[in-house]
Amino acid sequence: MQFGVAGVLFIIGALFTEPMPNASWLAPSVVASVLYLFLGATMSAQIMQNIGLAHVPASQASIIMCTESLFAVTFSALFWGETIMWSSLVGFCADLRRRADVGNQADQTVAAPELTIQLRPWMVMGSPLP
């Protein structure tokens, strides 16, 4: 539902801010590229990631998910020759420092009170808003 609504809103925004496409986007190479990006790089990767994350503990899954941006920047620099700017290096350092702090806190056993979540009827999908 969320992707559908976002897609419709983006299309409406694009109609006002982007030029209309011409027929060149129907070229076989363009269609093949879009299909690869959708089926291979997006859908298949998300399915494999979700299946893989289901088989690891939550602590390892969170580390894997948090390091996606680090791997993306590293691979783009290694394979595509992109330049890593100072802002990226500062972000790396801040991110690694934050992860080290979180890791140190995770080693300590802390008793936490129970968390109770109460769903209101309007919070359930399909229910009318109050």
C-alpha positions as CSV (number, residue, x, y, z in Angstrom):
1,M,0.0,0.0,0.0
2,Q,2.8,2.4,1.0
3,F,4.7,1.8,-2.3
4,G,1.5,2.3,-4.3
5,V,0.6,5.6,-2.7
6,A,4.2,6.8,-3.0
7,G,4.3,5.8,-6.7
8,V,1.1,7.7,-7.5
9,L,2.3,10.8,-5.6
10,F,5.7,10.7,-7.4
11,I,4.1,10.4,-10.8
12,I,1.8,13.4,-10.0
13,G,4.9,15.4,-8.9
14,A,6.8,14.3,-12.0
15,L,4.0,15.5,-14.3
16,F,4.5,19.0,-13.0
17,T,8.3,19.0,-12.7
18,E,9.7,16.7,-15.4
19,P,9.5,16.8,-19.2
20,M,7.3,14.1,-20.8
21,P,9.2,11.1,-22.0
22,N,9.6,10.4,-25.7
23,A,9.5,7.0,-27.5
24,S,13.3,6.4,-27.0
25,W,12.6,4.8,-23.6
26,L,10.9,1.9,-25.4
27,A,14.3,0.9,-27.0
28,P,15.0,-2.7,-26.2
29,S,18.3,-1.8,-24.4
30,V,16.4,0.6,-22.1
31,V,13.6,-1.8,-21.4
32,A,16.1,-4.6,-20.6
33,S,18.0,-2.2,-18.3
34,V,14.8,-1.3,-16.4
35,L,13.7,-4.9,-16.1
36,Y,17.2,-5.9,-14.8
37,L,17.1,-3.1,-12.2
38,F,13.6,-4.1,-11.1
39,L,13.8,-7.9,-11.2
40,G,17.5,-8.4,-10.5
41,A,18.9,-5.6,-8.5
42,T,15.8,-4.7,-6.5
43,M,13.3,-7.5,-6.2
44,S,15.6,-10.5,-6.1
45,A,18.1,-8.7,-3.8
46,Q,15.4,-7.8,-1.3
47,I,14.0,-11.3,-1.3
48,M,17.5,-12.8,-0.8
49,Q,18.3,-10.3,1.9
50,N,15.1,-11.0,3.8
51,I,15.6,-14.8,3.6
52,G,19.2,-14.4,4.7
53,L,18.3,-12.1,7.6
54,A,15.7,-14.6,8.9
55,H,18.5,-17.1,9.5
56,V,20.8,-14.9,11.7
57,P,20.4,-13.5,15.2
58,A,18.9,-10.0,15.5
59,S,22.2,-8.5,16.7
60,Q,24.0,-9.7,13.6
61,A,21.1,-8.7,11.3
62,S,21.1,-5.2,12.6
63,I,24.9,-4.9,12.0
64,I,24.5,-6.2,8.5
65,M,21.6,-3.7,7.8
66,C,23.5,-0.8,9.3
67,T,26.6,-1.3,7.2
68,E,24.8,-1.2,3.8
69,S,25.8,2.4,3.2
70,L,29.4,1.7,4.1
71,F,29.6,-1.2,1.6
72,A,27.8,0.9,-1.1
73,V,30.3,3.8,-0.9
74,T,33.2,1.4,-0.7
75,F,32.1,-0.6,-3.7
76,S,31.3,2.5,-5.7
77,A,34.8,3.8,-5.1
78,L,36.5,0.4,-5.9
79,F,34.5,-0.6,-9.0
80,W,33.3,2.7,-10.4
81,G,36.1,5.0,-9.4
82,E,33.9,7.4,-7.5
83,T,35.7,9.9,-5.3
84,I,35.2,9.7,-1.6
85,M,34.8,13.2,-0.3
86,W,35.7,14.5,3.2
87,S,32.1,14.5,4.1
88,S,32.0,10.8,3.4
89,L,35.0,10.2,5.6
90,V,33.6,12.2,8.4
91,G,30.4,10.2,8.1
92,F,32.3,6.9,8.1
93,C,34.1,8.0,11.3
94,A,30.9,9.1,13.1
95,D,29.1,6.0,12.0
96,L,31.8,3.6,13.2
97,R,32.1,5.5,16.5
98,R,28.4,5.2,17.0
99,R,28.5,1.5,16.2
100,A,31.3,1.0,18.7
101,D,29.3,2.8,21.4
102,V,26.2,0.6,20.6
103,G,28.4,-2.5,20.6
104,N,29.8,-1.6,24.1
105,Q,26.3,-1.1,25.4
106,A,25.0,-4.3,23.9
107,D,27.7,-6.2,25.9
108,Q,26.1,-5.1,29.2
109,T,23.0,-6.8,30.4
110,V,20.3,-4.3,31.2
111,A,17.0,-5.1,32.6
112,A,14.3,-3.1,30.8
113,P,10.7,-2.8,31.8
114,E,8.1,-4.5,29.5
115,L,6.9,-2.5,26.5
116,T,3.2,-2.6,25.9
117,I,1.8,-1.5,22.6
118,Q,-1.9,-0.9,22.4
119,L,-3.3,-0.7,18.9
120,R,-6.2,1.7,18.4
121,P,-8.9,0.6,15.9
122,W,-7.9,3.4,13.5
123,M,-4.3,2.2,13.5
124,V,-5.3,-1.1,11.8
125,M,-5.1,-1.0,8.0
126,G,-8.6,-0.6,6.5
127,S,-10.2,0.8,9.5
128,P,-11.7,4.3,9.3
129,L,-9.9,7.1,10.9
130,P,-11.4,8.6,14.1
